Amino acid sequence: MCDFQKGGPSETSPNKRRHQLGALIDGCVASNNQLNTLNTLGQSRERTRNLDT
C-alpha cells in the first residue's frame, strides 16, 4: 500500500526528498486510519449480527 521507493537517484535535493517522504508517510497514515475505521465498522456490524441471533 505504501511505496517508500519513490524518487530515484535523480532526486538530488535532500529537502525535496524529505518533503516527498513526509508526504508519503502522511498518505500512509491516512490510508491506515481509513483501514482501521473500516475494520472497526466491520467488527461492530459483526457484533450486532451476533446480538440478533
One Martini backbone bead per residue (centre of mass of N, CA, C, O) as a GRO file, in nm:
protein
   53
    1MET     BB    1   0.058   0.062  -0.021
    2CYS     BB    2   0.345   0.168   0.059
    3ASP     BB    3   0.585   0.367  -0.129
    4PHE     BB    4   0.934   0.424  -0.050
    5GLN     BB    5   1.078   0.416  -0.357
    6LYS     BB    6   1.040   0.688  -0.433
    7GLY     BB    7   1.262   0.857  -0.573
    8GLY     BB    8   1.538   0.855  -0.716
    9PRO     BB    9   1.863   0.949  -0.799
   10SER     BB   10   1.755   1.227  -0.922
   11GLU     BB   11   1.727   1.306  -0.627
   12THR     BB   12   1.923   1.561  -0.485
   13SER     BB   13   1.740   1.702  -0.287
   14PRO     BB   14   1.689   1.649   0.045
   15ASN     BB   15   1.438   1.824   0.093
   16LYS     BB   16   1.263   1.704  -0.126
   17ARG     BB   17   1.282   1.418  -0.023
   18ARG     BB   18   1.162   1.468   0.257
   19HIS     BB   19   0.893   1.577   0.159
   20GLN     BB   20   0.805   1.321   0.013
   21LEU     BB   21   0.815   1.135   0.258
   22GLY     BB   22   0.615   1.290   0.429
   23ALA     BB   23   0.379   1.256   0.233
   24LEU     BB   24   0.381   0.950   0.231
   25ILE     BB   25   0.335   0.906   0.532
   26ASP     BB   26   0.070   1.056   0.547
   27GLY     BB   27  -0.073   0.869   0.348
   28CYS     BB   28  -0.039   0.612   0.518
   29VAL     BB   29  -0.187   0.705   0.768
   30ALA     BB   30  -0.453   0.762   0.629
   31SER     BB   31  -0.502   0.473   0.517
   32ASN     BB   32  -0.489   0.333   0.792
   33ASN     BB   33  -0.728   0.482   0.917
   34GLN     BB   34  -0.934   0.379   0.715
   35LEU     BB   35  -0.896   0.082   0.777
   36ASN     BB   36  -0.967   0.095   1.077
   37THR     BB   37  -1.252   0.198   1.034
   38LEU     BB   38  -1.350  -0.041   0.868
   39ASN     BB   39  -1.293  -0.256   1.080
   40THR     BB   40  -1.474  -0.140   1.300
   41LEU     BB   41  -1.733  -0.156   1.140
   42GLY     BB   42  -1.724  -0.461   1.095
   43GLN     BB   43  -1.724  -0.542   1.396
   44SER     BB   44  -1.994  -0.408   1.478
   45ARG     BB   45  -2.161  -0.566   1.278
   46GLU     BB   46  -2.099  -0.840   1.396
   47ARG     BB   47  -2.209  -0.786   1.678
   48THR     BB   48  -2.503  -0.731   1.596
   49ARG     BB   49  -2.546  -1.005   1.464
   50ASN     BB   50  -2.502  -1.167   1.727
   51LEU     BB   51  -2.742  -1.040   1.881
   52ASP     BB   52  -2.973  -1.135   1.693
   53THR     BB   53  -2.933  -1.460   1.741
   0.00000   0.00000   0.00000
